[in-house]
């Protein structure tokens, strides 16, 4: 099956690439559940999420430089393989298309009306875990309220409430091992131009990532 083959070849991204990872390492995939067009530059949003999650489990490049050879060598036994958001995204998109679950920028999930819920169900995560070959899925569902606008003489300002539902899915147990909702305000302003709504949502998500990082010890415990 094409999707299963795609899932198997996604293990090229290793958080600690200088060492071989144990064959028994747990594969962690990241899914960002948002509508198409929600972010003007989704690849940068994905990179931010990837870097944030990577920092929970592995030392930074600067920290690696300060480690001794023995300490760095010990990393070869790392028991986690992180798959970047962009690698999981293609399989998730195919899955959504086959289930008729795709959304556009004008959909209620994004514009705040939220007339229908596009979130993943437990059965969806069971199916995706199998197709991705994931032991765990870090699930980020990002939605926002209807934007509040204010227009000045030279600028336009927008404020949105951004809700980030973050969950850790344990594929073996077929249940969530960590669940928490983070709510923040995102603000942006422009003199002239567009994408200010996308920037407001991005700022709200960035605040959520900072809050999620504060819970990293609980998240790591939920994966062990």
C-alpha positions, 0 to 999 in steps of 0.5 A: 500500500502506497501510504504504508510505504511512504510511512516506512521511508520517513525515518530518514530524519533522526534527531541525533544524526551522528549516531546509529539509532537502536532498532528498538527505538520508538518512532514519534510522528508529529501531526499538525491538524489545521486547515489548508492555507491557515499559515502563509508559510506552513513550512516555517511553522513546521520547522518551529514545531520540529525544533521545539519538540527536538529540544525536549528530547535532545541537546542543542548543537551548542550543548553538544559542543560542550559535552565530552566524547563519552557523553556524546557517545552515550547518545547512540543508544537514544531510544527515540526517532523523531519524524518531522511534521512535513514528513507526516503531512503528506500521508495525513493529507492523503488520509483526509482526502480519502475520508472527505475530511479536507478543509480550505482557508474559508472553512469554519474550522479556520474562520472561527464559525466552527460549524463542523469539527474536523479533529482526528478521532481515536480511530483516525489515530489508530489508522494513521499510527499503522500507516505511518509506522508510529509508536507515538503521535504528537498531535497539534490541533490548531483552531482560532476564533473569529478575528476582531479587527480594528482599523487605524489611520495607517494600520489594521490590527487583528486579534484572535483567540488561538486554541492549541489542543495538544495530545500524545497518542500511544499507538500500542495502548491505543489511547492518549497518554497526555492531553492538554488544551492551551488558549492564547491570543494572537495579535498582528498589525500591518500598514498595508498588505495581507497575511496579517491573519496568518501571523496572528494565528502563528503568534498564538501557536508560538505562545502555546509551544512555549507553554507546552514546553513547560510541560515537557517533563510530563510529556516525556514521561507519557512516552516512556 
